[in-house]
Each structure stands twice: as C-alpha cells, then as structure tokens.
Amino acid sequence: MQGRMIVGLMAGWLLAGTPLVAQSAAATADSAGFVVMKNQDTVAIERFGRTDVTWRGTLALASKKDVADTWSLVTAPDGTVPLVDAMESQKPPDPGMKARVISRARIIVKNDSVSVDQITPNGLVTRLFASETGVVPYLNLSFGMLEVGLRQAQIAAKRDSLGLVVYFFNLGGGQTVRGTLVQRAEGNAELSIGEVKFDLVMTPDGRLLSAAIPAQGLRAERVP
C-alpha cells in the first residue's frame, strides 16, 4: 500500500511540474516512464520523451518531497551526447505559481572533457573535468538517462574482450565510470558500471524494458 500511495502522490507532482516534457509533447517521437522500487516501496518515478535528437525527462524521488529533477540532453549521430541541461526544482504550494528552482546546470561534453556550469544560491560555478571520449552524463536512478547511454553505446559500437563499452559521467559527483554491456539471448543483458551490476531486459531497438540491481534490492519497470 505504501508503494501505491507514493506512486499516486508523485505522479501528481510529475503532471503538475514537468514543463520540459509538456512543452515538447507535440514533437515527441517516443515517450515512456519508469517506476523504481526497493523491495515493496516506490523510491522514484520518472517520465521522459524524445524527438530525433533530444531527450527530456523528469525524475521525482520519494526521499525528496515535492522536489523533482528535470533534464534534457542532445544526442549526435556519432553516438555522443554533447549537451545536457539539468534542473532541480520544488513544487509550489499554489498550482498557479511557478516551481522554485533549487539549482540549475548545463553540461557540455567535448572530446575527453566535461564542462559543468552550475547556478547555485551562491552564484555561477564553472568546473572542468577530465573524462573519456564518448562519455554519457548520468543522473542517479534515472533509467531514462541510462537508456540513452545504452542506445548511444550501441551506435558507437566500441567493443573489447569484455563487451560493449560506454563511459558514464556522474552528474552527482563528477566522476567518470566505465560501463560494460554484455548482451545475452532473448533481450537479456548485464551492465556493469564500476562495481554496480544491472540485470537488464531490452528490445532489439535498444529500449529498456526493465532493470534490476540485485545487490541493492532495486528494480525498475518501464510503464507507458
């Protein structure tokens, strides 16, 4: 029951506070969402949509009441993600009011470096991180962003003896972590990001249907 209640409350926040998704609805080529569970409790709800080159999503965590992360990213034909915008905002007490912006960041990926311009209560902060060519920005518990990374890895098709290689840039901490995707029969796959292992179910065109992190008791299911 607790999980279902959280879903209802968070879905209301997503419907009320997702300008990035709503504004692009007319041009959206695909849209879906993920429900993330830990045991029987819902810990996150995400909605996302994409056009040919742009993905936009909103992620709401149960641990952050009335707060959501909205993100948008641009994908390039060569499998790279050159630009990401991310914003954390709080739902207003009055539906007629605008959401309060907590923080906003623009991430520019160029060759083997990542530049982060972040607007905080203390002003604009710019940081430059050394990274890897083809790195894909990733927000913790965003399985929409994870799907982007998986699709882009398949486009780039970098392989070694361990599997398909993709690097992820952690938006929460600035680290670059190597990911390895091993595809198995009937759409099953295993993704290792550092020491974290994901069990995935994917469609032939790269859509992520479900994911599980057994060591953490987490699972994510795709919803229409």
Buried (B, 14 or more C-beta within 10 A) or exposed (E): EEBEEBBEBBBEBBEBBBBBBBEBEEEBEEBBBBBBBBEEEBBBBBBBBBBEEBBBBBBBBBEBEBBBBBBBBBBEEEBBBEBBBBBBBBBBEEEEEEBEEBBBBBBEBEEBBBBBBBBEEEEEEEEEBEBBEBBBBBBEBBBBBBBBBBBBBBBBEBEEEEBBBBBBBBBEEEEBBBBBBEBEEEBEBBBBBEEEBBBBBBEEEBBBBBBBBEEEEBBBBBEE
